[in-house]
Amino acid sequence: MGRSRRTIPEELLLLALDPATGTTAQPQSLDLGLAGAQLVELALAGRIAPDGDRIAVVVPRPTGDPTLDCALELLRRRGAPVRAVHWIGGPRLGLRQTYLSHLERCGMVAAVPGQMCGVLPTTRYQATDTAISREIRSRLDSAIRTGVPPDPRTAALAALAHAVGLGKHLYPGNEGRSSRSRLRDLIRHDPMGGLVAHAVMDVQNGAVAQPRRNPASAGRQAGPGARVAAEPARGVPMQPRHGSMARAVVH
C-alpha cells in the first residue's frame, strides 16, 4: 500500500479534531471507530474480507503500514474468522495516540504542549495543513448534498463518522439535522463499512449479540426442554502499544 494516500483511520481522526480546541470529538467512541477503520482499510487493500458477521484474513501479506500490519498479524494469528464486534470491542491501548503521533510525524498535525490546572502536562493537536481537512470534509459534504453514491472510501468514512457520533460535530444544531440524517444513510453504500459501523454502534450500545443459531437444530442437539447455552464470547487480542506516551493528552 503506497503512503501517497491517507488511510481511513487517519482521515477519521482528522475529521474528529476540533480546530478551536485541539482536542478530539467523541473520544471514547472514536477509539472504537479507529479499530473499525483499520478493518475497512485492510479490506480495501484486499487483505481481509467479511464472512457473515465475521472478518477473515484472505491475503496475509503486509501492507507496508506498520499499524495496519500489526492489526493484520493479530487477525492472522486467530486462525479463524473473528466477529467484528469482538474485534472492535477489544482493548486497543494507545491506538488513538499512535495515530496522532503518526500524523505529527507526517506533518499533518502539530503537538501543542500545555498544562491542566497548571500542573498536569497535556498535549493538544492542531492541523498544520487545513487544506487536507477541508478536502476530507468536502467529500462528505458532496456525497450528502448531491445524493450521488460516493466512492467506497468516502462511503466507509461516512459510515464510521456516523457510527462514532461525529455527525453532531460536523453538522451541529437543528440546521444540521438533515445533513446528519443523510450522513447516516450513506452507510448503505459500502458493505464492509456498513458491517464495521454497525459493529461499532453495537459495542457502544452493549448489544454484542451472539451469532444466530437455528432453533430447530439447536433443539435437536440439546434434547427436548433443554436450554441452549449461548456461544461464549471469543477473546480479542490486545492491540500492542506503539511507543510510549510521555505526555498526557487532553481529549
N, C-alpha and C positions, 0 to 999 in steps of 0.2 A: 504493500500500500504506500503510495507516494505521500510525502508530507506537504505537497503543494495544496492539498485540500484539507480544510479543517474537518475534524471529526464531529459527530453529533454530540458526544459529551462536552466537547469544547464549546460548541455553539449554544448548547443548553445553558451552560454556566455563564457565558457572556450575556445571554438573554436575561438571566436572573440577577446580574449585577446591577445594583442601583447606582446610577451615576452621581446622585446627590450625596449619598451616604458612604459609598464604597463597601457596602455590605451586600449579602445575597438575600433575595426574597425567598420565602418559603424554605428555610434552611433544612428542616427535618425531612420534608418530603423530597427536597432536591437531592439528598443523599440517595434515596431510592431511585429517583429519576436518572441519576448518573450511572448507577448499576444497570438499569434498564437500557440506557442509551448505549452502553458498551455492547449489549446483546444485539441491538439493532445495527450498530456499526459492523460488528463481526458478521452478521447476516448479509449485509450489503457487500461485504468483502468476500462472500462465498465460503466462509469458514464454518458457519453453523446454519441450521435450518429448523423451522418449527416442526414438531412431531406431535400433533394434537395440542395439548396444553403444555408440552414439554419442549425442551431445547436439546437438539442433538448436534454433536460435532460431526461435520461431514468432510472437512479438509483441515487437518491439524497443523498445516504449515504456518509458521509465524507470519504476521503481517508486516513486521518491521516497527510497529508501535509498541514500546515496552509495556505500557499499561494495559493495552488491549491484549497483548500476547500473554501477560500474566493471567488475565481472566480466561483466555482460551485454554491455557495449560491446566488451570484448575477444572475447567469443564471437561477437558480430555481425561483427566485423572479419575473423574467419576466413573468412566467406563460405560455408563448407560445414560440415556437422556434424563435431564433433571427438570422438574416442574419449574416454570418461570417464576411463580410466586415464592417458591422456596429459595431460588437463587437470589431474587431481588430482596427478599426479606432477611437474608443472612447478614451478619455483621460485615461492614465494609470500612474498617478502621482507616481513617485518613484519606479516603478516596477524594473527597472534595478538596482537601488541601493539596493532594497530589496534582489535581488538575489546575488549581490556582497557581501552584509553583511552576507547572509546565507552561501555562500562559505567560507567566512572568519571564521565564527563560526565553520564550519566543518573542518577547517584546510586545505582547498584546495587552498586558496589564502591568501596572507599576504598583509595588507594595509601598504603602504609606504607613510608617510606624507611628504609634501614638500610645496613650495611656488611658486606662479606665479608672475613674475615681482618683486619678493622679498617682496610682500605684501600680496596677497590673498592666504590663506591656501588652499592647494589642497591635494588630496589623489590619489595615483596610486596603482594598484594592480598587484602583481606578483604571478604566480602559485608557490606553495610550493612543489607540487609533480608533476614533469613534466611527470612522467610515465602515469598519468591519461590522460593528454592532448595528449600524444603520442598514447595511446590506442584508444582514440576517433578518432584521425586523421587517424590511421591505418585502422580503419573500413571503413572510407570513401575512403581511397586510395585503399583498397582491392576491394570494390564494383566498383570503377572506372576502376581499372586495369583488373579485371577478367571478368567483364560483367555478373557475376552471380547475379541473383536477391537478394538483401540484405534482411535481416530481417526487419519487419515493423518499428522498432525503428530507425534503420540506414537509411532506406528509407525516413522516415519523417524528420530526422535530415538533410539529404542531400537536401531535398526539401526546407526546411526552410533556410539552408545555402545559397542556390542559390537565394531564394526569397529576402533575405536581402542584397545580394551583396557580400557575403563572398568569392565567387569564386576567385575574383581577389586578395584577401588577402591570401587565401590558396594556390592558383596556379597562381602566378603572371607572367606577361610578355607574350611574344609570345610563349615561350616554354610551358606555362601552358594553352594555348588556347584549346587544345583537351581535357584536363582534365576538364576544365570549362564546355565544351560542354557536356561531359559525366555526370558531376555532375548535370547539368540541366536535362538530360534525366532520371535520377533516380527518378524524380518527379512522374513518372507514376506507380511506384511500390507500392505506398500506397495511397489508395483513400482519406483517411482523411487528410494525409499530403499534398496531391495534392490540395485538396479543400482549405485548410488553406493557403498554399503557394501562390496559385493564388489570394486569397483574400488579402494577404499581398501586392502582386505586384499591385493589383487593387487600393488599398488605396494609395500606393506610387505614382501611375500614375494619381490619381484623377479620376479614371474611376469607381466610385462606381455606377454601373448601377442599375436601378430599376428592380424588378422582371419582367420576361417576362409575357406578357398578351396575350390572344387570341384576335387578332384584330377583328375577326368576332363577337365574343360575346361582346367585348367592344363596338363595333359599334351599336349592337342591344340595349344595355343598355343605351347608351348615345343618340341614335337617329341619324338620317341622318345628316351629316355635322357637328355634334357636336364634339368639341375637347375632347379628353380623358385626364383627369388630371392624372398626374403621382402620384403613391403612395408616400405619404410623408415619408421621412426617419424616421425610428423609433429611439427614443433616446437610447443611450447606457449608462448604469450605469457606474459611475466612479469607478475605482479601488481604494479602500481605501489605504492610505499610511500606511505602516508598520514601525513604528518608525520614528524618525526624523533624518535628515542628518545634523550632526553638522559641517561637513567639506565639502568644495567644492570638486567635483570630476572632474578631467580632463579626457575627453574622446577624 
